[in-house]
Amino acid sequence: MRTAENWKSYELIDCSDGNRLEKWGDIVLVRPDPQVIWKTSETDPLWRSPHAVYNRSSSGGGSWDIRKKMPDVWQINYGHLKFNIKTMGFKHTGLFPEQAVNWQLLDKTIRQAEREVKVLNLFAYTGGATVAALNAGASVTHVDASKGMVAWAKENAASSGLSERPVRWLVDDCMKFVQREIRRGNTYDIIIMDPPSYGRGPGGEVWKLENEIYTFINECSRLLSADALMMLVNSYTTGLSPSVMEYILAETVGKKAGGTTSSDEIGLPVSSKPGRVLPCGATAIWKR
């Protein structure tokens, strides 16, 4: 498992009985996590005194129970990167801290290229990977179907002092955008995607990952430049294993461009239990 171990302002303190106990800067949150099916002792006193707890609803979704005074929006840092955090619907905060392992890989790949690098970030959410790529010196095309998420990503870039870096912010259906880019003849050196398990585009287009992912990756492979560096696919869909995603990359990008493929779970260390890591999804990678 590849583990995000270099955080200074985020901490997964503990996890038990379907919940995470986390510290985001100075703010302590308790949030549900379906992976946490074990029931270990909750001895840390912060379990009983968080700033907010997300409570699930029996009818679906849920709501935040704010227990201490806290800001509507606050920031956490990862190295030189700054991210704006807030409690939002369906337990989220606007950032997946485990993705830091992929930001590090992205940074290293861009810097080692020692040339201009064009990055395409699809289903780009609040722009963690976009900000990391801009910070490493790349130009980025950031695409997400949510206008609010793209606005949030712009704020993260501004907070990190990267507003003047070359970036296109696009609110669009990712499949339609990719197909248009193919027709235009545009190419990219790195393609990143973090597709949802299920979603709808701006025009009501339905996306179901298991039905779409092979075709989508195959289409994206047509956008890789002749000297492309990497394609990276993230997934939080429980039924889609790392090996399945790696196989898809090998059968699409690998057959066209050679290179190597790999895959693994990504996770977060549990600070109260040394050696324990919480699995938080999976990533498959093609590299030249």
C-alpha positions in Angstrom: 0.0 0.0 0.0 1.2 3.5 -0.8 0.7 5.7 2.2 0.4 9.5 2.6 2.8 9.9 5.5 4.1 13.5 5.0 1.2 15.5 6.3 1.9 18.1 9.0 -1.6 19.8 9.3 -3.8 16.7 8.7 -3.9 13.7 11.0 -6.0 10.5 11.1 -5.9 10.0 14.8 -8.0 6.8 15.1 -10.7 4.9 13.4 -13.3 2.5 14.9 -16.9 1.3 14.5 -17.5 2.9 11.1 -15.9 6.3 11.9 -12.7 8.3 11.5 -11.3 10.6 14.2 -9.4 13.3 12.2 -7.6 16.5 12.8 -7.7 19.1 10.0 -5.4 21.8 11.2 -6.9 22.8 14.6 -10.3 21.3 13.8 -11.3 17.8 15.0 -13.9 16.0 13.0 -15.6 12.6 13.3 -16.8 11.3 10.0 -18.2 7.9 8.8 -16.1 5.6 6.7 -17.5 2.3 5.4 -14.1 0.6 5.4 -13.9 0.9 9.2 -15.7 -2.3 10.1 -13.7 -3.1 13.2 -14.6 -2.1 16.7 -11.5 -1.1 18.7 -11.4 0.8 21.9 -12.0 4.6 21.5 -9.6 5.7 24.2 -8.5 9.0 22.8 -10.4 11.8 24.6 -10.9 13.7 21.2 -13.6 11.1 20.4 -15.8 12.7 23.0 -14.9 16.4 22.2 -14.7 17.0 18.5 -15.7 20.2 16.8 -18.2 18.4 14.6 -19.7 14.9 14.0 -21.3 13.8 10.8 -24.4 11.7 11.5 -25.8 9.4 8.9 -29.5 9.4 8.2 -31.4 6.1 8.0 -33.1 7.5 4.8 -29.7 8.3 3.2 -27.2 11.1 3.5 -26.9 12.8 6.8 -25.9 16.1 8.5 -23.2 17.7 10.5 -23.7 18.1 14.3 -21.5 21.2 15.2 -20.4 20.9 18.8 -17.8 23.6 19.1 -17.3 27.0 17.6 -15.4 26.6 14.3 -14.9 28.6 11.1 -17.1 28.1 8.0 -13.9 27.7 6.0 -10.3 27.1 7.1 -7.0 26.1 5.6 -4.5 23.2 5.8 -1.1 23.0 4.2 0.8 20.2 2.4 4.3 21.6 1.9 3.8 24.8 -0.1 0.3 23.9 -1.1 -2.7 25.4 0.7 -6.2 24.0 0.7 -9.5 25.5 1.8 -11.5 23.1 3.9 -15.1 23.2 5.0 -17.8 20.8 6.2 -20.0 20.0 3.3 -22.8 17.6 2.3 -22.4 13.9 2.5 -19.5 14.0 5.1 -16.9 15.6 2.8 -14.4 18.4 3.5 -13.3 19.2 -0.1 -10.0 17.2 0.1 -9.0 13.6 0.1 -5.7 13.6 2.1 -4.6 10.2 0.9 -4.2 11.6 -2.6 -1.0 13.3 -1.3 0.9 10.2 -2.4 -0.2 10.9 -6.0 0.6 14.6 -5.7 4.2 13.6 -4.8 4.4 11.2 -7.8 3.0 13.9 -10.1 5.5 16.5 -8.7 8.5 14.2 -9.2 7.4 13.1 -12.7 6.9 16.7 -13.9 10.2 18.0 -12.4 12.3 15.1 -13.8 11.0 15.7 -17.3 13.0 18.9 -17.4 10.7 20.2 -20.2 7.3 21.8 -20.6 4.7 19.4 -19.4 0.9 19.6 -20.3 -1.4 17.9 -17.7 -5.1 17.0 -18.2 -7.0 16.6 -14.9 -10.4 15.0 -15.4 -13.1 14.8 -12.7 -10.8 17.2 -11.1 -12.9 18.1 -8.0 -11.3 20.9 -5.9 -8.0 20.6 -7.6 -5.6 18.9 -5.3 -3.7 17.3 -8.3 -4.1 20.5 -10.3 -2.5 22.6 -7.6 0.4 20.1 -7.2 1.0 20.0 -11.0 1.0 23.8 -11.2 3.4 24.0 -8.3 5.8 21.6 -10.1 5.8 23.8 -13.2 3.3 22.2 -15.5 0.4 23.8 -17.4 -2.9 22.2 -16.5 -6.4 21.7 -18.1 -8.8 21.2 -15.2 -12.2 19.7 -16.0 -15.1 19.0 -13.7 -18.9 18.9 -14.2 -19.6 21.0 -11.1 -19.3 24.7 -11.3 -18.9 25.0 -7.6 -16.0 22.5 -7.5 -14.2 24.3 -10.2 -14.6 27.6 -8.3 -13.3 25.9 -5.2 -10.2 24.6 -7.1 -9.5 28.2 -8.3 -9.6 29.3 -4.7 -7.1 26.6 -3.8 -4.8 27.7 -6.5 -5.0 31.3 -5.4 -4.4 30.3 -1.7 -1.3 28.4 -2.9 0.0 31.5 -4.8 -0.5 29.8 -8.2 -3.2 32.0 -9.8 -0.8 33.2 -12.5 0.3 29.7 -13.5 -1.0 28.5 -16.9 -4.3 26.7 -16.3 -7.7 26.3 -18.0 -10.6 26.0 -15.7 -13.5 24.1 -17.5 -17.0 23.2 -16.3 -17.8 20.3 -18.7 -18.8 16.7 -19.0 -15.5 14.8 -19.1 -16.4 12.3 -21.8 -17.7 15.0 -24.1 -14.6 17.1 -23.5 -12.3 14.2 -24.3 -14.1 13.5 -27.5 -13.9 17.2 -28.6 -10.2 17.3 -27.7 -9.6 14.2 -29.9 -11.3 15.9 -32.8 -9.2 19.0 -32.2 -6.0 17.0 -32.2 -4.9 18.2 -28.8 -2.6 16.0 -26.7 -1.3 15.9 -23.2 1.9 14.5 -21.5 0.1 13.5 -18.3 -3.6 12.5 -17.8 -5.1 12.2 -14.4 -8.6 11.1 -13.6 -10.6 10.5 -10.5 -14.0 9.3 -11.8 -17.0 9.0 -9.5 -18.8 5.7 -9.0 -21.9 7.4 -10.2 -22.7 10.9 -11.3 -24.4 13.2 -13.7 -22.9 15.8 -16.1 -24.1 19.4 -16.5 -26.7 18.3 -19.1 -28.0 15.4 -17.0 -25.6 12.8 -18.6 -25.5 9.6 -16.4 -22.1 8.2 -15.5 -21.8 4.7 -13.9 -18.1 3.8 -13.5 -18.3 0.0 -14.2 -20.1 0.6 -17.5 -17.9 3.5 -18.7 -14.4 3.2 -17.4 -12.9 0.9 -20.1 -14.3 3.0 -23.0 -13.3 6.2 -21.2 -9.7 5.2 -20.6 -9.4 4.0 -24.1 -10.6 7.3 -25.4 -8.2 9.2 -23.1 -5.3 7.2 -24.4 -5.8 8.9 -27.8 -5.0 12.2 -26.1 -1.5 11.1 -24.9 1.3 12.9 -26.7 4.0 11.0 -28.6 6.4 11.4 -25.6 3.7 11.2 -22.9 4.9 10.6 -19.3 2.0 9.1 -17.3 -1.7 8.3 -17.0 -3.0 7.9 -13.5 -6.5 6.5 -12.6 -8.0 6.8 -9.1 -11.0 4.9 -7.9 -13.0 4.8 -4.7 -15.5 2.2 -6.0 -15.2 -0.8 -3.8 -15.9 -3.3 -6.5 -13.2 -2.0 -8.8 -9.9 -3.5 -7.6 -6.5 -2.0 -8.3 -5.6 -5.0 -10.5 -8.7 -4.5 -12.7 -7.8 -0.8 -13.4 -4.2 -1.8 -14.1 -5.4 -4.5 -16.6 -7.5 -1.8 -18.3 -4.5 0.5 -18.6 -2.3 -2.3 -19.9 -4.9 -3.3 -22.6 -5.5 0.3 -23.7 -2.5 2.6 -23.1 0.1 -0.1 -22.8 -0.8 -1.8 -26.1 -0.6 1.6 -27.9 2.4 3.2 -26.2 4.4 0.5 -24.4 5.7 1.4 -21.0 4.8 -0.2 -17.7 1.7 -0.4 -15.6 1.3 -0.7 -11.8 -1.5 -0.5 -9.2 -1.9 -0.4 -5.5 -4.2 0.7 -2.7 -3.5 4.1 -1.2 -4.0 4.9 2.5 -3.5 7.0 5.6 -1.5 6.0 8.7 -3.4 5.9 11.9 -1.4 8.0 14.4 -2.7 6.4 17.6 -1.9 2.9 16.3 1.7 2.8 14.9 1.9 0.4 11.9 -1.8 0.5 11.1 -2.9 2.0 7.8 -6.5 2.8 6.7 -7.1 1.8 3.1 -8.7 4.7 1.2 -9.1 3.7 -2.4 -6.8 2.6 -5.2 -4.7 4.0 -8.0 -3.5 2.5 -11.3 -0.6 4.1 -13.2 0.8 3.8 -16.7 4.3 5.2 -17.1 6.5 5.4 -20.2 
